[in-house]
């Protein structure tokens, strides 16, 4: 009986993954406004089967968000292992998020409506909740490692996520500056606040005559990073 239940559960999970595959394909092809009927057609099933598996469109968005949340967290983990410099980690993490949105805009828009959407509790918005907690843990660890107060890590993490989310939407619409410049502008603003709160730039560095650590590629605590080149208007 136990083996039969495990096989049945495994078959159900496999079926859900197939339905998510079909939904992702339909969204990428037809855009974020794709209907549940069009998704069902892509999967070769009837619409009630979609609802039976996910409840509603928001439930489907959360299931898709779970998949992309795992992928994004793996990307964040990768960039954090590439450097111990805190400011560089901020830059690379923002670039990961912006890159995901730029590479998969239809998926991002679909998840924005379902997982970032207004009218739902925070813990019901799978993508933003998962990523906010990930950023919170990483920020808290970095603050503690620098000897700073990690108490604000969680509200700061969700605030950072919201700022990057909305400003990236602006950037995608306007495209008045390059992706690298956009990332640097946002990182500069964030780093000024984080460094002012005591987050150390990390990395191997020297100490200036005020006793403030500095490192190549990272500004000294409390100083502004070099500004990106002037934005190019089109």
C-alpha positions in Angstrom: 0.0 0.0 0.0 2.8 2.4 0.8 4.6 1.8 -2.5 1.3 2.4 -4.3 0.8 5.7 -2.5 4.3 6.8 -3.3 3.9 5.9 -6.9 0.6 7.8 -7.0 2.2 10.9 -5.3 5.1 10.7 -7.7 2.8 10.6 -10.7 0.8 13.5 -9.4 4.0 15.6 -8.9 5.3 14.6 -12.4 1.9 15.7 -13.8 2.1 19.1 -12.1 5.6 19.6 -13.4 4.4 18.9 -16.9 1.6 21.4 -16.5 4.0 24.0 -15.2 6.2 23.3 -18.3 3.2 23.9 -20.5 2.2 27.1 -18.7 5.8 28.5 -19.0 5.8 27.7 -22.7 2.4 29.4 -23.2 3.4 32.5 -21.2 6.7 32.9 -23.1 4.9 32.6 -26.4 1.7 34.5 -25.8 2.7 36.9 -23.0 1.7 37.5 -19.4 -2.0 37.9 -20.2 -2.3 34.4 -21.5 -5.6 32.8 -20.4 -6.0 29.6 -18.4 -7.8 28.2 -21.5 -4.8 28.8 -23.6 -2.5 27.2 -21.0 -4.8 24.2 -20.9 -4.7 24.0 -24.7 -0.9 24.1 -24.6 -0.9 21.2 -22.1 -3.4 19.2 -24.2 -6.0 19.1 -21.4 -9.2 20.8 -20.4 -9.3 23.9 -18.2 -10.9 22.2 -15.2 -7.8 20.0 -14.8 -5.6 23.1 -14.5 -7.9 24.4 -11.7 -8.0 21.0 -10.0 -4.2 21.0 -9.8 -3.6 24.7 -8.9 -6.8 26.1 -7.6 -6.7 29.4 -9.7 -4.4 31.5 -11.7 -2.7 32.9 -8.6 -2.1 29.3 -7.5 -0.5 28.5 -10.9 1.6 31.7 -10.6 2.9 30.5 -7.2 3.8 27.1 -8.6 5.7 28.7 -11.4 7.3 31.1 -8.8 8.5 28.2 -6.7 10.4 26.9 -9.7 12.0 30.3 -10.6 12.6 31.1 -7.0 14.8 28.0 -6.7 16.7 29.0 -9.9 17.2 32.6 -8.7 18.4 31.5 -5.2 20.9 29.2 -6.9 22.2 32.2 -9.0 22.4 34.4 -5.9 24.4 31.7 -4.1 26.7 31.4 -7.0 27.6 35.1 -7.1 28.1 35.2 -3.3 30.7 32.4 -3.6 32.6 34.3 -6.3 33.6 37.2 -4.1 33.9 38.1 -0.4 33.6 41.8 -1.1 30.2 42.9 0.3 29.7 45.8 -2.2 30.5 43.5 -5.1 28.0 41.0 -3.8 25.4 43.8 -3.8 26.2 44.7 -7.4 26.2 41.1 -8.6 23.0 40.2 -6.8 21.1 43.2 -8.3 22.5 42.2 -11.7 21.1 38.6 -11.2 17.6 40.0 -10.5 17.7 42.5 -13.4 19.1 39.8 -15.7 16.2 37.4 -14.8 13.6 40.1 -15.6 15.4 41.1 -18.8 15.8 37.5 -20.0 12.3 36.3 -19.2 10.0 39.4 -19.3 6.7 37.6 -19.9 7.4 35.1 -17.0 8.3 38.0 -14.8 5.2 40.0 -15.7 3.0 36.9 -15.1 4.6 36.4 -11.7 4.4 40.1 -10.8 0.7 39.9 -11.1 0.3 36.6 -9.3 3.2 36.7 -6.8 3.8 40.4 -6.3 0.1 41.3 -6.8 -1.7 43.6 -4.5 -4.5 42.2 -2.3 -2.6 39.1 -1.1 -0.8 38.6 2.1 3.0 38.7 1.9 3.4 35.0 2.7 1.0 34.2 -0.1 3.2 35.9 -2.7 5.6 33.0 -3.2 8.4 34.7 -5.2 8.7 37.9 -3.2 8.4 36.0 0.1 11.1 33.5 -0.8 13.5 36.0 -2.2 12.9 38.5 0.6 13.8 35.8 3.2 16.9 34.8 1.2 18.1 38.4 1.1 17.3 38.9 4.7 19.4 35.9 5.8 22.3 37.0 3.6 22.1 40.6 4.8 21.8 39.6 8.4 24.9 37.3 8.2 26.9 40.1 6.5 25.9 42.7 9.1 26.8 40.3 12.0 30.1 39.5 10.3 30.9 43.2 10.2 30.0 43.7 13.9 26.9 45.7 12.9 23.3 45.5 14.2 21.5 42.8 12.1 18.1 43.7 13.6 16.9 45.7 10.5 18.0 42.9 8.1 14.5 41.7 7.3 12.7 45.0 6.7 15.7 46.2 4.7 15.7 43.1 2.7 12.1 43.4 1.6 12.6 47.2 1.0 15.5 46.5 -1.2 13.5 43.9 -3.1 10.7 46.3 -3.7 13.0 49.1 -4.8 14.8 46.9 -7.3 11.5 45.4 -8.5 9.9 48.8 -9.3 13.1 50.5 -10.6 13.7 47.6 -12.9 10.3 47.9 -14.4 11.1 51.6 -15.0 14.3 50.6 -16.7 12.7 48.0 -19.0 10.2 50.6 -20.2 12.6 53.5 -20.6 15.9 51.9 -21.6 17.6 55.3 -21.3 20.8 53.8 -19.9 22.7 50.5 -20.2 22.0 47.6 -17.9 25.4 47.9 -16.3 24.9 51.6 -15.6 21.4 51.0 -14.2 22.7 48.3 -11.9 25.6 50.5 -10.7 23.2 53.4 -10.0 21.0 51.2 -7.8 23.9 49.5 -6.1 25.5 52.9 -5.3 22.3 54.1 -3.5 22.0 50.8 -1.6 25.6 50.6 -0.7 25.7 54.1 0.8 22.9 53.1 3.2 24.4 49.7 4.0 27.9 51.0 4.5 26.5 53.8 6.7 24.9 51.1 8.8 28.2 49.4 9.3 28.4 46.8 6.6 32.0 46.2 5.7 33.1 46.1 2.1 35.2 43.0 2.9 37.9 41.6 0.7 41.6 42.0 1.1 42.3 45.7 1.6 44.5 48.3 3.2 43.7 50.7 6.0 43.9 54.5 5.4 44.9 57.0 8.0 41.4 57.1 9.5 41.5 53.4 10.1 38.8 52.7 7.5 39.3 49.6 5.4 39.4 50.0 1.7 39.8 47.5 -1.1 40.3 47.6 -4.9 37.0 47.9 -6.6 35.1 49.0 -3.4 34.7 52.4 -2.0 35.7 53.1 1.6 32.9 53.0 4.1 30.9 56.2 4.0 32.3 57.3 0.6 30.5 57.4 -2.7 31.3 54.9 -5.3 32.6 56.3 -8.6 29.6 57.3 -10.7 28.8 55.3 -13.8 29.4 57.0 -17.1 26.7 59.4 -18.2 23.5 57.7 -19.3 22.9 57.6 -23.0 19.5 58.9 -24.0 17.9 57.5 -27.1 
